[in-house]
Amino acid sequence: MMPMPITDSMFLLLESREHPLHVAGLQLYDIPDGAGPDYVYDLHRKMLAAADIQPLFRRRPRRGLTSFGQWAWQSDDDLDLEYHVRLSALPRPGKIRQLLELVSRLHGSLLDRHRPLWEFHLIDGVEGNRYATYTKVHHALVDGASATRQLVRMLTTDPADLDCRPFWSVRPKTPSKPVNGTEFSLSAVTSGVSDALGIAPAVVRTGLQTLREQAMTMPFQAPKTVLNVNIGGARRFAAQSWPMDRIRDLGRKTGATVNDIALAMSAGALRRYLLELNALPAAPLVAMVPVSLRGARLSSDATGNSVGTILCSLATDIPDPAVRLDQIVTTMLTSKRTYAQLTPLQITALSALMAGGAALAPIPGMTQLTPPAFNLIISNVPGPTEEMYFDGAKLTGTYPVSFLLDGQALNITLTSHAGSLDFGVVGCRRSLPHLQHFLGHLDAALVELERAAG
């Protein structure tokens, strides 16, 4: 067995039936011209033949005496590929809404911890001579960005290349660390805890003082909303794409980045959605936004630390879309500049502090008794910039499907893909009705931003 880093094992410790903690993605493909009616069935058989599984996707979680009671990874040398790789079909012609309903059901079920923590669903019968894939992998195994990289590795830019291999069979450039064997020391178990506790309070205090001086949004300043309630295990999923040319043109007119525009679209959609539910608070909603700090003025000992967490006021209390966008741009720019003044250790500590409030939610009563650390997470995961293919089928859409925590009934994740911006919106089925309306609100928000920019 191989010891599991404490940051990864936390996703297993916090998971429950109401809170599945896997990341997932929905992809849409055009079936190649001239392909027969059995194309997807044959593709499924071809994928099952790719039984040379890389070590990462053989890992299953175990804990016992040999791991001192801590979670560890063990290699499954008898993996049942037919269990993990599944063929489904929609009743033809399968509407996109039916596809999203299927993904909603699949996304609400837990992964089997007695097996490697991933599933791949091949879905036939999508209208427009298309098929879809839905992949879910536990967050203890990969994060959203790593999952996207796994997808890209199995694709090609050549539509004539019919020798593509599925992600579990594609060998990474850097081999995964083997997990078979019995090496497991007590020092390895405790090292992650020591690292986590080794962030000195003085570092946090210094960083907090800097943030206050810059008037940045701090944790627990968000209003309590219908988004911040105890959640159940069932999910709703909605997805749609917008042309990247529209987003970039709007960015040129307003001086905003693609991420700023996405945040403003989300803010406008949230305002409309909450007004529809008669539940818009007077105070602005706050989003937790993971951001890349690559290129920021970090100290020379940054050693690759390029990710921070920003709390962004979405200005949902402001009716004017132009003013709302301007506030978002200013907030994000100020936060990035402030982080550029901090050391990597301060960025790590403060990012953990920003996101750490959500970790209190599993404590009974905390969601009701405390204000939310933030209202929702909005993240942007970079995707492929070129047209991509798998076994001759063109990838036409890739939609992230993220996870929810107690007190966080909505998540918005988006990715770029060959000239489009693809939004994936996940909500608690019990808490948030009519989530499909959110897609119309996103489109309306973009239209009003374009009109405001002239």
Helices and strands as residue ranges (DSSP letters): E 2-3, H 6-13, E 22-30, H 39-48, G 55-58, E 59-62, G 65-67, E 72-75, H 81-84, E 85-94, H 96-107, E 118-126, E 130-138, H 144-154, H 186-197, H 201-213, E 235-243, H 244-254, H 258-276, E 286-292, E 307-313, H 321-339, H 344-356, G 357-360, H 366-369, E 376-381, E 389-390, E 393-401, E 410-417, E 420-428, H 437-453
